[in-house]
Amino acid sequence: MPALWIAHVTVTDEEAYKKYAAGAGVAIAEHGGAFIARGGRYVQLEGKDRPRNVVAKFPDVEMAEKCYHSETYQAALAYARGASERELLIVETSE
């Protein structure tokens, strides 16, 4: 079953976060993922508001998790640490 990687982010250092986003995009593509929402318009209904919301679709949960733990993504993630406050989760779709 396909899976969604969902991130809710508040960026605190734009320059460092741009480096993260570039590397993360490479890692996601390398693992069969594709962005379906990336920082667009949103409506916060409940919970903590984060101004940047990103959704990527992967072939399955295992590939999404493999992407997260990959060397490419972890190298990119080093730029996000200290440059953002974020939540990230993977959820299997019902397709």
C-alpha positions in Angstrom: 0.0 0.0 0.0 1.3 3.5 -0.7 2.4 5.7 2.2 2.5 9.4 2.9 5.3 11.2 4.6 3.8 14.2 6.3 5.8 17.0 7.8 4.7 20.0 9.7 7.4 22.6 10.0 8.3 26.0 11.4 11.5 27.2 9.8 13.8 29.2 12.1 16.8 29.5 9.7 15.9 29.9 6.1 19.4 29.5 4.6 20.1 26.3 6.5 16.6 24.9 5.7 17.1 25.5 2.0 20.1 23.2 2.2 18.0 20.6 4.0 15.2 20.9 1.4 17.6 20.4 -1.5 19.1 17.2 0.0 15.8 15.9 1.2 14.3 16.2 -2.2 17.1 14.1 -3.6 16.7 11.4 -1.0 12.9 11.3 -1.5 13.3 10.8 -5.2 16.0 8.1 -4.7 13.4 6.1 -2.7 10.6 6.4 -5.1 8.9 9.3 -3.4 7.2 12.3 -5.0 6.0 15.5 -3.5 2.2 16.0 -3.6 2.1 19.1 -1.3 5.0 21.4 -0.5 4.4 24.5 1.5 1.1 25.5 -0.2 -2.0 27.0 1.2 -3.5 25.3 4.2 -6.2 25.7 6.9 -5.3 24.8 10.5 -8.3 23.3 12.2 -6.7 21.7 15.3 -3.3 21.3 17.0 -0.1 23.3 16.7 0.0 25.5 13.7 3.1 25.1 11.5 3.4 27.4 8.5 5.1 24.8 6.2 3.4 21.5 5.5 4.9 18.9 3.2 3.4 15.7 1.9 5.4 13.1 -0.1 3.9 9.9 -1.5 6.0 6.7 -1.4 5.4 3.2 -2.8 5.0 1.8 0.8 5.7 2.5 4.5 9.0 0.5 4.3 10.4 2.6 1.4 9.4 5.9 3.2 11.1 4.7 6.4 14.2 3.5 4.4 14.4 7.0 2.9 14.4 8.6 6.4 17.2 6.4 7.6 19.3 6.7 4.4 22.7 8.4 4.4 21.4 11.0 1.9 18.5 12.0 4.0 20.4 12.0 7.3 23.0 14.3 5.7 20.2 16.7 4.7 18.6 16.4 8.1 21.7 17.8 9.7 20.8 21.1 8.2 17.2 21.0 9.5 18.3 20.4 13.1 18.6 23.8 14.7 17.0 25.4 11.7 13.4 24.2 12.3 10.8 22.9 14.6 9.0 20.0 13.1 6.9 16.9 13.3 7.3 14.1 10.7 5.2 10.9 10.4 4.6 8.2 7.9 1.1 6.9 7.3 -0.1 4.1 5.1 -2.9 5.1 2.7 -6.1 3.1 2.2 -5.7 2.9 -1.6 
